[in-house]
């Protein structure tokens, strides 16, 4: 199983935070700030997990969720947003997201969701 995680978030500081937290859990990280590039990476890379921002400058993060869930080997997706609402949570879960997290969040909360969605730590 791949230990690669795709991070799609348009905020460079958030991408850096995700990378730091994910590497502590033993994952390799590939990151981008655009929906388009995220979909390209998703189509060609073996991935263990995807972290996707809900609002991206070039489109809807739910497109990432649908593409990940539609693969022949579906990849779990955690949706993260700075614009949390019950409606966006319901939409993310209906699209197939494995989890939903509102920014700002605690590192422990993020790490626990990652472990649950990815089936634990990346391991050796």
C-alpha positions in Angstrom: 0.0 0.0 0.0 1.2 3.5 -0.9 2.2 5.8 1.9 1.7 8.9 -0.3 -0.8 11.6 0.7 -2.0 14.2 -1.7 -2.7 17.6 -0.1 -4.8 20.1 -2.1 -5.0 23.5 -0.4 -4.4 27.0 -1.9 -2.9 28.4 1.3 0.9 27.8 1.3 1.1 27.9 5.2 -1.6 25.3 5.5 0.2 23.0 3.0 3.4 23.3 5.0 1.5 22.5 8.2 -0.2 19.4 6.6 3.2 18.2 5.3 4.8 18.6 8.7 2.0 16.7 10.5 1.8 14.0 7.9 5.5 13.4 7.8 5.4 12.9 11.6 3.0 10.1 10.9 5.3 8.5 8.4 3.6 9.6 5.2 5.2 11.0 2.0 3.4 14.1 0.8 2.7 15.6 -2.6 1.0 19.0 -2.4 -0.6 21.5 -4.7 -2.6 24.6 -4.5 -5.1 24.0 -7.3 -8.0 21.7 -8.0 -6.8 21.1 -11.6 -3.4 20.0 -10.5 -4.9 17.9 -7.7 -7.1 16.0 -10.2 -4.0 15.4 -12.4 -2.0 14.0 -9.6 -5.0 12.0 -8.4 -5.3 10.4 -11.8 -1.7 9.3 -12.1 -0.3 8.6 -8.5 -0.9 5.7 -6.2 -2.2 7.4 -3.0 -3.2 6.3 0.5 -5.1 9.4 1.4 -6.2 12.8 0.0 -6.6 16.0 2.1 -8.7 18.6 0.1 -9.7 22.1 0.9 -13.3 22.7 0.1 -12.9 26.1 -1.5 -10.1 26.4 -4.1 -9.4 29.3 -6.5 -10.1 27.2 -9.6 -13.1 25.2 -8.4 -14.8 23.0 -5.8 -12.9 20.7 -3.6 -15.8 18.2 -3.8 -14.6 17.5 -7.4 -11.5 16.0 -5.7 -13.6 13.9 -3.4 -15.7 12.5 -6.3 -12.6 11.8 -8.4 -10.9 10.0 -5.5 -14.0 7.9 -4.6 -14.5 7.1 -8.3 -11.1 5.5 -8.9 -11.0 1.7 -9.4 -9.3 1.6 -6.0 -11.1 4.4 -4.1 -8.9 6.7 -2.0 -10.2 8.1 1.2 -10.5 11.9 1.4 -10.6 14.3 4.3 -12.2 17.6 3.5 -10.9 20.7 5.3 -12.5 24.1 5.3 -12.2 27.5 6.8 -15.9 28.1 6.0 -17.5 25.3 8.0 -21.2 24.8 8.1 -23.6 21.9 8.5 -24.6 22.2 4.9 -20.9 21.9 3.6 -20.3 19.0 6.0 -23.4 17.2 4.7 -22.3 17.9 1.1 -18.8 16.6 1.7 -20.0 13.4 3.3 -22.6 12.9 0.6 -19.9 13.2 -2.0 -18.0 10.4 -0.3 -15.6 12.2 2.0 -14.2 10.1 4.8 -14.0 13.0 7.2 -14.6 16.7 7.6 -12.5 19.2 9.6 -13.0 22.9 10.2 -10.0 25.3 10.2 -8.5 26.1 12.6 -8.0 22.7 14.1 -5.8 21.0 16.7 -2.9 19.0 15.4 -4.1 16.0 17.5 -7.5 16.2 15.9 -6.0 16.2 12.4 -3.6 13.4 13.1 -6.4 11.2 14.6 -8.6 11.8 11.5 -5.7 11.0 9.2 -4.9 7.7 11.1 -8.6 6.7 11.0 -9.0 7.5 7.3 -5.7 6.0 6.2 -5.9 2.9 8.4 -3.2 4.0 10.8 0.4 5.3 10.4 2.2 4.9 7.2 4.6 2.4 8.7 7.8 1.0 7.2 
